[in-house]
Amino acid sequence: MGNFYGHWIQFLIIFLMIGSSYSFVIQYNYLIGGWANSSKEDQLEKYWEKFGKIGLMVAGITLVNCVRQYCIKKIITNALKTVHARVLDSIMKAPINKFFDVTPTGSILTRFNDDLNHFEHIVHHFTGLMYQINHMITMIYSVCNANPYFLILWPFSIGYCAYIYRYTIGSMREIHRLNKVNNSRIRNHYSETMNGNSTIRAFNASHFQLTTDQKNINQTLLGNQVSFATWVWYSAQMKISSSVIMILTIIMMVQARAATNAVVLSVAFQWIMMLGDFMTGFIHNIGNLESKMVSIKRCLKLLEIPHENLDQPRHEDEQWPRKGSIEMKNFFLRYRDDTELVLKDCTFKIEAG
């Protein structure tokens, strides 16, 4: 994978840029809160000073995000160029009898189109995961500023997420695999129907084709419904657990309100309210990342196809060979290892010319 996406240092740089954006955001929250909580005279006196700091923070966030987006785009573009060239070269060198004759066209198109697109999707999911990690760090920092005892609840939250994830990821992975299989089946059926349209009409077999098409579509819809139900069940579990943690955290912050700055409490409350969406999105992003890895591995299988030798030297003389002959004795031939013999015990001689 590293050969396609480049060195891991560039992902570390992107992670640090995302972290700097969140540091700007949290400082922005504290600055606005402190300014709003000050007296009217102090607000008017330091108006331009605060306005300048806020403008610099917004400009910093914008600049960092622009550079980050440019880096991600370059990584995706370079990866897709490399993978597309290598996969296409591998397919073009694949043997006719051992690959094209036994691999449906729809399966090749699925791997070359859908699975290849996941090289871009996985970068976005990985970037989203880096965002969520920085979001978690910022949330823990802001809440611990208000009440450090919040760290007591965090191991239980992580443990429960891991427990739910262990049961959810298996279902998501299997549903993703089934959807891919169903999509390949639909494409294969469409391709075979178009290629054999004249034969289908000649034998009046259009009803069979339509019935098969409806069956494939129904299986795909069923897989999508199960996928949606799995996601709803998982989201409900995350919402319930995050609500419990939010309630306990808010109770702890309210109890410490007398000894804690009001701005720190308000910022912590603002971030803890995002806990439900964060927990749901974080585990869902990990599941998507893992399922996309399956598609990428399936696409990279095309690089393992045995290749025909297309680089052997060729003679420029069209009359070659002028002398010599080829003689075959007791010659047996089959198209593939698992097929029957098509030539049996043949003996012949090919003269030059």
C-alpha contacts under 8 A as a table, 3 or more apart, distances in Angstrom:
res1	aa1	res2	aa2	distance
1	M	4	F	5.51
1	M	5	Y	6.50
2	G	5	Y	5.21
2	G	6	G	5.41
2	G	7	H	6.38
2	G	8	W	7.44
3	N	6	G	5.76
3	N	7	H	7.96
4	F	78	N	7.46
4	F	79	A	4.78
4	F	80	L	7.90
4	F	82	T	6.44
4	F	83	V	6.80
5	Y	75	I	5.97
5	Y	76	I	7.35
5	Y	78	N	7.28
5	Y	79	A	5.29
6	G	10	Q	7.69
6	G	75	I	7.36
6	G	79	A	7.93
7	H	10	Q	6.14
7	H	11	F	7.75
8	W	11	F	5.33
8	W	12	L	6.48
9	I	12	L	4.97
9	I	13	I	6.25
10	Q	13	I	5.01
10	Q	14	I	6.32
11	F	14	I	4.99
11	F	15	F	6.16
12	L	15	F	4.98
12	L	16	L	6.23
13	I	16	L	5.11
13	I	17	M	6.20
14	I	17	M	5.03
14	I	18	I	6.23
14	I	68	R	5.94
14	I	71	C	7.61
15	F	18	I	5.15
15	F	19	G	6.17
15	F	127	T	7.92
15	F	130	M	6.01
15	F	131	Y	7.79
16	L	19	G	4.86
16	L	20	S	6.13
17	M	20	S	5.04
17	M	21	S	6.33
17	M	64	V	6.18
17	M	65	N	7.64
17	M	68	R	6.71
18	I	21	S	5.06
18	I	22	Y	6.44
18	I	64	V	7.74
18	I	65	N	7.64
18	I	68	R	7.76
18	I	130	M	7.47
18	I	131	Y	6.44
18	I	134	N	7.15
19	G	22	Y	5.18
19	G	23	S	6.23
19	G	131	Y	7.93
19	G	134	N	5.75
20	S	23	S	4.96
20	S	24	F	6.26
20	S	61	I	7.98
20	S	64	V	7.81
21	S	24	F	5.14
21	S	25	V	6.32
21	S	60	G	7.69
21	S	61	I	5.29
21	S	64	V	6.76
21	S	65	N	7.48
22	Y	25	V	4.85
22	Y	26	I	6.17
22	Y	134	N	6.96
22	Y	135	H	7.26
22	Y	138	T	6.96
23	S	26	I	5.28
23	S	27	Q	6.16
23	S	138	T	7.68
24	F	27	Q	5.26
24	F	28	Y	5.94
24	F	57	M	5.93
24	F	58	V	7.95
24	F	60	G	7.55
24	F	61	I	6.63
25	V	28	Y	4.92
25	V	29	N	6.22
25	V	57	M	7.86
25	V	61	I	7.93
26	I	29	N	5.04
26	I	30	Y	6.35
26	I	138	T	7.33
26	I	142	S	7.91
27	Q	30	Y	5.12
27	Q	31	L	6.01
28	Y	31	L	5.06
28	Y	32	I	6.11
28	Y	54	I	6.70
28	Y	57	M	6.94
29	N	32	I	5.31
29	N	33	G	6.01
29	N	267	V	6.66
30	Y	33	G	5.08
30	Y	34	G	5.96
30	Y	263	V	6.69
30	Y	264	V	7.21
30	Y	267	V	7.04
31	L	34	G	5.25
31	L	35	W	6.07
31	L	50	K	7.76
31	L	54	I	7.96
32	I	35	W	5.12
32	I	36	A	6.05
33	G	36	A	5.15
33	G	37	N	6.05
33	G	263	V	5.38
33	G	266	S	7.91
33	G	267	V	7.77
34	G	37	N	5.08
34	G	38	S	6.22
34	G	263	V	6.09
35	W	38	S	5.38
35	W	43	Q	6.30
35	W	50	K	7.68
36	A	43	Q	7.46
37	N	263	V	7.31
38	S	42	D	6.25
38	S	43	Q	6.38
39	S	42	D	5.21
39	S	43	Q	6.16
40	K	43	Q	5.00
40	K	44	L	6.30
41	E	44	L	5.29
41	E	45	E	6.06
42	D	45	E	5.00
42	D	46	K	6.08
43	Q	46	K	5.51
43	Q	47	Y	5.75
44	L	47	Y	5.06
45	E	48	W	7.99
46	K	49	E	5.20
46	K	50	K	6.07
47	Y	50	K	5.42
47	Y	51	F	5.99
48	W	51	F	4.82
48	W	52	G	5.93
49	E	52	G	5.24
49	E	53	K	6.39
50	K	53	K	5.11
50	K	54	I	6.10
51	F	54	I	5.18
51	F	55	G	6.12
52	G	55	G	5.06
52	G	56	L	6.21
53	K	56	L	5.11
53	K	57	M	6.23
54	I	57	M	5.11
54	I	58	V	6.19
55	G	58	V	5.17
55	G	59	A	6.07
56	L	59	A	5.04
56	L	60	G	6.02
57	M	60	G	4.99
57	M	61	I	6.15
58	V	61	I	5.15
58	V	62	T	6.15
59	A	62	T	5.10
59	A	63	L	6.06
60	G	63	L	5.15
60	G	64	V	6.06
61	I	64	V	5.28
61	I	65	N	6.09
62	T	65	N	5.22
62	T	66	C	6.17
63	L	66	C	5.18
63	L	67	V	6.29
64	V	67	V	5.25
64	V	68	R	6.06
65	N	68	R	4.99
65	N	69	Q	6.03
66	C	69	Q	5.19
66	C	70	Y	6.22
67	V	70	Y	5.11
67	V	71	C	6.26
68	R	71	C	5.16
68	R	72	I	6.25
69	Q	72	I	5.13
69	Q	73	K	6.13
70	Y	73	K	5.12
70	Y	74	K	6.25
71	C	74	K	5.16
71	C	75	I	6.26
72	I	75	I	5.11
72	I	76	I	6.21
72	I	123	V	7.58
73	K	76	I	5.17
73	K	77	T	6.05
74	K	77	T	5.13
74	K	78	N	6.07
75	I	78	N	5.38
75	I	79	A	6.08
76	I	79	A	5.15
76	I	80	L	6.06
76	I	119	F	7.45
76	I	120	E	5.65
76	I	123	V	7.11
77	T	80	L	5.31
77	T	81	K	6.16
78	N	81	K	5.21
78	N	82	T	6.21
79	A	82	T	5.25
79	A	83	V	6.05
79	A	119	F	7.35
80	L	83	V	5.19
80	L	84	H	5.74
80	L	116	L	7.78
80	L	119	F	6.86
80	L	120	E	7.39
81	K	84	H	5.31
81	K	85	A	6.14
82	T	85	A	5.39
82	T	86	R	6.22
83	V	86	R	5.22
83	V	87	V	5.90
83	V	116	L	7.85
84	H	87	V	5.34
84	H	88	L	5.95
84	H	116	L	7.64
85	A	88	L	5.33
85	A	89	D	6.04
86	R	89	D	5.10
86	R	90	S	6.10
86	R	303	L	7.27
87	V	90	S	5.03
87	V	91	I	6.22
87	V	112	F	7.78
87	V	300	L	7.55
87	V	302	L	6.25
87	V	303	L	5.96
88	L	91	I	5.13
88	L	92	M	6.15
89	D	92	M	5.18
89	D	93	K	6.34
90	S	93	K	5.27
90	S	94	A	6.26
90	S	302	L	6.66
90	S	303	L	5.66
90	S	305	I	6.89
90	S	307	H	7.17
91	I	94	A	5.07
91	I	302	L	6.93
91	I	303	L	7.94
91	I	305	I	7.67
93	K	307	H	5.11
93	K	308	E	5.69
93	K	309	N	7.88
93	K	310	L	7.35
94	A	98	K	7.86
94	A	99	F	6.29
94	A	100	F	7.66
94	A	305	I	6.28
94	A	306	P	6.31
94	A	307	H	4.87
94	A	308	E	6.17
95	P	98	K	5.54
95	P	99	F	5.73
95	P	100	F	7.12
95	P	306	P	7.22
95	P	307	H	6.19
95	P	308	E	5.72
96	I	99	F	5.63
96	I	100	F	5.03
96	I	101	D	6.08
97	N	100	F	6.32
97	N	101	D	5.20
97	N	102	V	7.30
97	N	335	Y	6.22
97	N	336	R	6.61
98	K	101	D	6.37
98	K	102	V	6.44
98	K	336	R	6.46
99	F	102	V	5.49
99	F	103	T	5.70
99	F	305	I	7.84
100	F	103	T	5.24
100	F	104	P	7.34
100	F	105	T	7.89
101	D	104	P	7.79
103	T	107	S	6.85
103	T	108	I	7.15
104	P	107	S	5.41
104	P	108	I	6.67
104	P	188	N	6.35
105	T	108	I	5.16
105	T	109	L	6.22
105	T	188	N	6.40
105	T	191	S	7.26
106	G	109	L	5.07
106	G	110	T	6.04
106	G	184	S	5.59
106	G	185	R	7.31
106	G	186	I	7.96
106	G	187	R	4.85
106	G	188	N	4.36
106	G	191	S	6.84
107	S	110	T	5.04
107	S	111	R	6.25
107	S	184	S	5.44
107	S	185	R	7.96
107	S	187	R	7.72
107	S	188	N	7.04
108	I	111	R	5.29
108	I	112	F	5.99
109	L	112	F	5.00
109	L	113	N	5.66
109	L	114	D	7.70
110	T	113	N	5.35
110	T	114	D	5.23
110	T	115	D	6.41
110	T	183	N	7.95
110	T	184	S	6.28
111	R	114	D	5.92
111	R	115	D	4.76
111	R	116	L	6.40
111	R	295	S	7.87
111	R	298	R	7.05
111	R	299	C	5.20
112	F	115	D	6.17
112	F	116	L	5.46
112	F	299	C	6.84
113	N	116	L	5.29
113	N	117	N	6.22
114	D	117	N	5.25
114	D	118	H	6.79
115	D	118	H	5.30
115	D	119	F	7.53
115	D	295	S	5.20
115	D	296	I	5.92
115	D	298	R	7.42
115	D	299	C	5.74
116	L	119	F	5.74
116	L	120	E	8.00
116	L	296	I	6.90
116	L	299	C	6.42
117	N	120	E	5.62
117	N	121	H	6.65
118	H	121	H	4.58
118	H	122	I	5.79
118	H	292	K	6.14
118	H	295	S	7.02
118	H	296	I	6.55
119	F	122	I	5.52
119	F	123	V	6.86
119	F	296	I	6.74
120	E	123	V	5.47
120	E	124	H	6.73
121	H	124	H	5.16
121	H	125	H	6.21
121	H	292	K	7.66
122	I	125	H	4.99
122	I	126	F	5.95
122	I	289	L	6.07
122	I	292	K	6.37
122	I	293	M	7.52
123	V	126	F	5.02
123	V	127	T	6.01
124	H	127	T	5.01
124	H	128	G	6.03
125	H	128	G	4.90
125	H	129	L	6.12
125	H	285	N	6.27
125	H	286	I	7.94
125	H	288	N	7.31
125	H	289	L	6.00
126	F	129	L	4.94
126	F	130	M	6.34
126	F	289	L	7.03
127	T	130	M	5.03
127	T	131	Y	6.28
128	G	131	Y	4.93
128	G	132	Q	6.21
128	G	285	N	7.36
129	L	132	Q	5.03
129	L	133	I	6.18
129	L	282	F	6.81
129	L	285	N	6.59
129	L	286	I	7.34
130	M	133	I	5.10
130	M	134	N	6.27
131	Y	134	N	5.23
131	Y	135	H	6.03
132	Q	135	H	4.74
132	Q	136	M	6.06
132	Q	278	F	7.14
132	Q	282	F	6.31
133	I	136	M	5.06
133	I	137	I	6.29
134	N	137	I	5.01
134	N	138	T	6.11
135	H	138	T	5.13
135	H	139	M	6.04
136	M	139	M	5.05
136	M	140	I	6.12
136	M	278	F	7.96
137	I	140	I	5.24
137	I	141	Y	6.09
138	T	141	Y	5.03
138	T	142	S	6.12
139	M	142	S	5.28
139	M	143	V	6.13
139	M	268	A	7.33
139	M	271	W	5.57
139	M	272	I	6.63
140	I	143	V	5.31
140	I	144	C	5.86
140	I	151	L	7.81
141	Y	144	C	5.26
141	Y	145	N	6.21
142	S	145	N	5.23
142	S	146	A	6.84
142	S	264	V	7.31
142	S	267	V	6.71
142	S	268	A	5.01
142	S	271	W	7.31
143	V	146	A	5.19
143	V	147	N	6.14
143	V	148	P	7.18
143	V	150	F	6.95
143	V	265	L	7.78
143	V	267	V	7.96
143	V	268	A	4.57
143	V	269	F	7.48
143	V	271	W	7.61
143	V	272	I	7.19
144	C	147	N	4.80
144	C	148	P	4.06
144	C	149	Y	7.14
144	C	150	F	6.20
144	C	151	L	7.28
145	N	148	P	6.41
145	N	264	V	6.72
145	N	268	A	7.70
146	A	253	M	6.51
146	A	256	A	7.85
146	A	260	T	6.22
146	A	261	N	7.74
146	A	264	V	5.81
146	A	265	L	5.51
146	A	268	A	6.52
147	N	150	F	6.05
147	N	252	M	7.11
147	N	253	M	6.05
147	N	256	A	7.13
148	P	151	L	6.14
149	Y	152	I	5.64
149	Y	153	L	7.85
149	Y	252	M	7.93
150	F	153	L	5.65
150	F	154	W	6.92
150	F	249	T	6.32
150	F	252	M	7.78
151	L	154	W	5.15
151	L	155	P	7.52
152	I	155	P	6.74
152	I	156	F	7.92
153	L	156	F	5.58
153	L	157	S	6.48
153	L	245	I	7.11
154	W	157	S	5.05
154	W	158	I	6.28
155	P	158	I	5.15
155	P	159	G	6.06
156	F	159	G	5.07
156	F	160	Y	6.13
157	S	160	Y	5.29
157	S	161	C	6.22
157	S	241	S	7.58
157	S	242	S	7.82
157	S	245	I	7.60
158	I	161	C	5.14
158	I	162	A	6.19
159	G	162	A	5.15
159	G	163	Y	6.19
160	Y	163	Y	4.96
160	Y	164	I	6.25
161	C	164	I	5.24
161	C	165	Y	5.88
161	C	238	M	7.53
161	C	279	M	7.77
161	C	283	I	7.60
162	A	165	Y	4.96
162	A	166	R	6.11
163	Y	166	R	5.41
163	Y	167	Y	7.04
164	I	167	Y	5.50
164	I	168	T	6.14
164	I	234	Y	7.46
164	I	237	Q	7.85
165	Y	168	T	4.91
165	Y	169	I	5.68
165	Y	283	I	6.87
166	R	169	I	5.85
166	R	170	G	7.00
167	Y	170	G	6.02
167	Y	171	S	7.14
168	T	171	S	5.41
168	T	172	M	6.27
168	T	230	T	7.34
168	T	234	Y	6.96
169	I	172	M	4.99
169	I	173	R	5.93
169	I	287	G	5.84
170	G	173	R	5.22
170	G	174	E	6.19
171	S	174	E	5.22
171	S	175	I	6.03
171	S	230	T	7.41
172	M	175	I	5.16
172	M	176	H	6.03
172	M	227	S	6.76
172	M	230	T	7.44
172	M	287	G	7.04
172	M	291	S	7.58
173	R	176	H	5.14
173	R	177	R	6.25
173	R	287	G	7.67
173	R	290	E	7.74
173	R	291	S	5.57
174	E	177	R	5.05
174	E	178	L	6.19
175	I	178	L	5.05
175	I	179	N	6.09
175	I	223	G	6.33
175	I	224	N	7.94
175	I	226	V	7.58
175	I	227	S	6.23
176	H	179	N	5.19
176	H	180	K	6.30
176	H	291	S	6.72
177	R	180	K	5.17
177	R	181	V	6.28
178	L	181	V	5.00
178	L	182	N	6.08
178	L	223	G	7.03
179	N	182	N	5.06
179	N	183	N	6.03
179	N	220	T	6.14
179	N	223	G	6.27
179	N	224	N	7.48
180	K	183	N	5.10
180	K	184	S	6.16
181	V	184	S	5.16
181	V	185	R	6.17
182	N	185	R	4.97
182	N	186	I	6.22
182	N	216	N	6.59
182	N	217	I	7.95
182	N	219	Q	7.01
182	N	220	T	5.77
183	N	186	I	5.12
183	N	187	R	6.26
183	N	220	T	7.25
184	S	187	R	5.12
184	S	188	N	6.03
185	R	188	N	5.10
185	R	189	H	6.08
185	R	216	N	7.08
186	I	189	H	5.12
186	I	190	Y	6.18
186	I	213	D	7.00
186	I	216	N	6.12
186	I	217	I	7.35
187	R	190	Y	5.08
187	R	191	S	6.04
188	N	191	S	5.10
188	N	192	E	6.09
189	H	192	E	5.21
189	H	193	T	5.97
189	H	213	D	7.25
190	Y	193	T	5.04
190	Y	194	M	6.14
191	S	194	M	5.31
191	S	195	N	6.19
192	E	195	N	5.16
192	E	196	G	5.93
193	T	196	G	5.23
193	T	197	N	5.53
193	T	200	I	7.75
193	T	209	Q	7.35
194	M	197	N	5.16
196	G	199	T	5.33
196	G	200	I	6.16
197	N	200	I	5.09
197	N	201	R	6.29
198	S	201	R	5.31
198	S	202	A	6.12
199	T	202	A	4.96
199	T	203	F	6.29
200	I	203	F	5.42
200	I	204	N	5.91
200	I	205	A	5.14
200	I	206	S	6.05
201	R	204	N	4.77
201	R	205	A	6.34
201	R	206	S	6.52
202	A	205	A	7.89
204	N	207	H	7.77
205	A	208	F	5.50
205	A	209	Q	6.72
206	S	209	Q	5.09
206	S	210	L	6.25
207	H	210	L	5.17
207	H	211	T	6.10
208	F	211	T	5.12
208	F	212	T	6.14
209	Q	212	T	5.17
209	Q	213	D	6.15
210	L	213	D	5.01
210	L	214	Q	6.20
211	T	214	Q	5.19
211	T	215	K	6.22
212	T	215	K	5.07
212	T	216	N	6.28
213	D	216	N	5.22
213	D	217	I	6.24
214	Q	217	I	5.12
214	Q	218	N	6.04
215	K	218	N	5.16
215	K	219	Q	6.30
216	N	219	Q	5.23
216	N	220	T	6.35
217	I	220	T	5.05
217	I	221	L	6.19
218	N	221	L	5.09
218	N	222	L	6.11
219	Q	222	L	5.08
219	Q	223	G	6.26
220	T	223	G	5.13
220	T	224	N	6.29
221	L	224	N	5.02
221	L	225	Q	6.19
222	L	225	Q	5.09
222	L	226	V	6.27
223	G	226	V	5.16
223	G	227	S	6.11
224	N	227	S	4.95
224	N	228	F	6.16
225	Q	228	F	5.08
225	Q	229	A	6.13
226	V	229	A	5.02
226	V	230	T	6.09
227	S	230	T	5.17
227	S	231	W	6.30
228	F	231	W	5.11
228	F	232	V	6.20
229	A	232	V	5.07
229	A	233	W	6.16
230	T	233	W	5.19
230	T	234	Y	6.17
231	W	234	Y	5.13
231	W	235	S	6.01
232	V	235	S	5.06
232	V	236	A	6.13
233	W	236	A	5.23
233	W	237	Q	6.42
234	Y	237	Q	5.18
234	Y	238	M	6.31
234	Y	280	T	7.81
235	S	238	M	5.11
235	S	239	K	6.03
235	S	280	T	5.85
236	A	239	K	5.10
236	A	240	I	6.19
237	Q	240	I	5.32
237	Q	241	S	6.28
238	M	241	S	5.26
238	M	242	S	5.92
238	M	276	G	6.59
238	M	279	M	6.36
238	M	280	T	5.76
239	K	242	S	5.19
239	K	243	S	5.95
239	K	276	G	5.27
239	K	277	D	7.67
239	K	280	T	7.39
240	I	243	S	5.16
240	I	244	V	6.41
241	S	244	V	5.24
241	S	245	I	6.40
242	S	245	I	5.05
242	S	246	M	6.00
242	S	275	L	6.09
242	S	276	G	4.98
242	S	279	M	7.30
243	S	246	M	5.01
243	S	247	I	6.12
243	S	276	G	6.78
244	V	247	I	5.23
244	V	248	L	6.29
245	I	248	L	5.20
245	I	249	T	6.04
246	M	249	T	5.08
246	M	250	I	6.00
246	M	272	I	6.42
246	M	273	M	6.97
246	M	275	L	7.30
247	I	250	I	5.19
247	I	251	I	6.18
248	L	251	I	5.15
248	L	252	M	6.28
249	T	252	M	5.07
249	T	253	M	6.21
250	I	253	M	5.01
250	I	254	V	6.03
250	I	269	F	7.22
251	I	254	V	5.14
251	I	255	Q	6.20
252	M	255	Q	5.25
252	M	256	A	6.47
253	M	256	A	5.13
253	M	257	R	6.10
253	M	265	L	7.04
254	V	257	R	5.04
255	Q	258	A	7.58
256	A	259	A	5.66
256	A	260	T	6.21
257	R	260	T	5.12
257	R	261	N	7.41
257	R	262	A	7.37
257	R	265	L	7.36
260	T	264	V	7.09
260	T	265	L	6.87
261	N	264	V	5.32
261	N	265	L	6.35
262	A	265	L	5.09
262	A	266	S	6.16
263	V	266	S	5.13
263	V	267	V	6.20
264	V	267	V	5.29
264	V	268	A	6.11
265	L	268	A	5.11
265	L	269	F	6.04
266	S	269	F	5.04
266	S	270	Q	6.14
267	V	270	Q	5.00
267	V	271	W	6.38
268	A	271	W	5.27
268	A	272	I	6.09
269	F	272	I	5.23
269	F	273	M	6.24
270	Q	273	M	5.55
270	Q	274	M	7.31
271	W	274	M	5.51
271	W	275	L	7.28
272	I	275	L	5.30
273	M	276	G	7.25
274	M	277	D	5.67
274	M	278	F	6.06
275	L	278	F	4.97
275	L	279	M	6.07
276	G	279	M	5.41
276	G	280	T	6.30
277	D	280	T	5.20
277	D	281	G	5.94
278	F	281	G	5.21
278	F	282	F	5.82
279	M	282	F	5.20
279	M	283	I	6.40
280	T	283	I	5.80
280	T	284	H	6.11
281	G	284	H	5.04
281	G	285	N	5.85
282	F	285	N	5.21
282	F	286	I	6.42
283	I	286	I	5.06
283	I	287	G	6.24
284	H	287	G	5.04
284	H	288	N	6.21
285	N	288	N	5.07
285	N	289	L	6.04
286	I	289	L	5.00
286	I	290	E	6.22
287	G	290	E	5.19
287	G	291	S	6.17
288	N	291	S	5.09
288	N	292	K	5.99
289	L	292	K	5.21
289	L	293	M	6.28
290	E	293	M	5.08
290	E	294	V	6.73
291	S	294	V	5.26
291	S	295	S	6.87
292	K	295	S	5.13
292	K	296	I	6.30
293	M	296	I	4.99
293	M	297	K	6.14
294	V	297	K	5.19
294	V	298	R	6.26
295	S	298	R	5.03
295	S	299	C	6.20
296	I	299	C	4.97
296	I	300	L	6.13
297	K	300	L	5.04
297	K	301	K	6.32
298	R	301	K	5.20
298	R	302	L	7.57
299	C	302	L	5.85
300	L	303	L	5.43
300	L	304	E	7.39
301	K	304	E	5.28
301	K	305	I	7.16
302	L	305	I	5.57
309	N	312	Q	6.36
315	H	318	E	7.35
315	H	320	W	7.13
317	D	320	W	5.45
319	Q	322	R	6.24
319	Q	353	G	6.32
320	W	352	A	7.94
320	W	353	G	7.14
321	P	324	G	6.96
321	P	352	A	5.82
321	P	353	G	6.42
322	R	352	A	5.67
322	R	353	G	5.70
323	K	352	A	5.50
323	K	353	G	7.60
324	G	351	E	6.79
324	G	352	A	5.63
325	S	349	K	7.04
325	S	350	I	5.51
325	S	351	E	4.49
325	S	352	A	5.31
326	I	349	K	5.60
326	I	350	I	4.92
326	I	351	E	6.52
327	E	347	T	7.61
327	E	348	F	5.85
327	E	349	K	4.12
327	E	350	I	6.17
328	M	331	F	6.08
328	M	346	C	7.33
328	M	347	T	5.24
328	M	348	F	5.29
328	M	349	K	6.13
329	K	345	D	7.54
329	K	346	C	6.37
329	K	347	T	4.27
329	K	348	F	6.59
330	N	344	K	7.60
330	N	345	D	4.23
330	N	346	C	5.00
330	N	347	T	5.31
331	F	343	L	7.17
331	F	344	K	6.45
331	F	345	D	4.89
331	F	346	C	4.64
331	F	347	T	6.17
332	F	341	L	6.96
332	F	342	V	7.69
332	F	343	L	5.16
332	F	344	K	4.70
332	F	345	D	5.44
332	F	346	C	6.61
333	L	341	L	5.69
333	L	342	V	5.85
333	L	343	L	4.93
333	L	344	K	6.79
334	R	337	D	7.03
334	R	339	T	6.36
334	R	340	E	6.07
334	R	341	L	4.48
334	R	342	V	5.43
334	R	343	L	6.94
335	Y	339	T	6.51
335	Y	340	E	7.92
335	Y	341	L	7.66
335	Y	342	V	7.61
336	R	339	T	5.38
341	L	344	K	6.52
343	L	346	C	6.57
